[in-house]
Amino acid sequence: MVTISRDYGSGGDIIAERLAQRLGVELFDDAILKQIAVRLHEDPAAVR
């Protein structure tokens, strides 16, 4: 698992997408993590 922390304007989203493509792995963004938390009846912070 690779976690990329970012600040406004840092381009972290683009970096994460390109890194995932290069490594051949799936990218999980906040929307997917929130959906997983809802399905598990967990706090979204616990899924991160």
C-alpha positions as CSV (number, residue, x, y, z in Angstrom):
1,M,0.0,0.0,0.0
2,V,1.2,3.4,-0.9
3,T,-0.3,6.5,0.6
4,I,0.2,9.9,-1.0
5,S,-0.5,12.9,1.2
6,R,-1.1,16.2,-0.6
7,D,-1.8,19.9,-0.2
8,Y,-3.9,22.1,-2.4
9,G,-2.2,22.6,-5.8
10,S,0.4,19.9,-5.3
11,G,-0.8,17.7,-8.1
12,G,-1.0,14.7,-5.7
13,D,-4.0,13.3,-7.6
14,I,-2.1,13.2,-10.9
15,I,1.0,11.8,-9.2
16,A,-1.1,9.0,-7.6
17,E,-2.8,8.1,-10.9
18,R,0.5,8.0,-12.8
19,L,2.2,6.0,-10.1
20,A,-0.6,3.5,-10.0
21,Q,-0.4,3.1,-13.8
22,R,3.3,2.6,-13.7
23,L,3.2,0.1,-10.9
24,G,0.2,-1.7,-12.4
25,V,-1.9,-1.4,-9.3
26,E,-5.4,-0.2,-8.6
27,L,-5.9,3.4,-7.3
28,F,-8.3,3.8,-4.4
29,D,-9.5,7.4,-3.9
30,D,-11.6,8.9,-1.1
31,A,-14.9,8.1,-2.8
32,I,-14.1,4.4,-2.9
33,L,-12.9,4.4,0.7
34,K,-16.1,6.1,1.9
35,Q,-18.2,3.5,0.0
36,I,-16.2,0.7,1.7
37,A,-16.8,2.4,5.1
38,V,-20.5,2.6,4.5
39,R,-20.8,-1.1,3.5
40,L,-18.8,-2.1,6.6
41,H,-20.7,0.3,8.9
42,E,-17.4,1.8,9.9
43,D,-16.1,5.3,10.4
44,P,-14.4,6.4,7.1
45,A,-11.3,7.4,9.1
46,A,-11.0,3.7,10.3
47,V,-10.9,2.5,6.7
48,R,-8.1,4.8,5.7
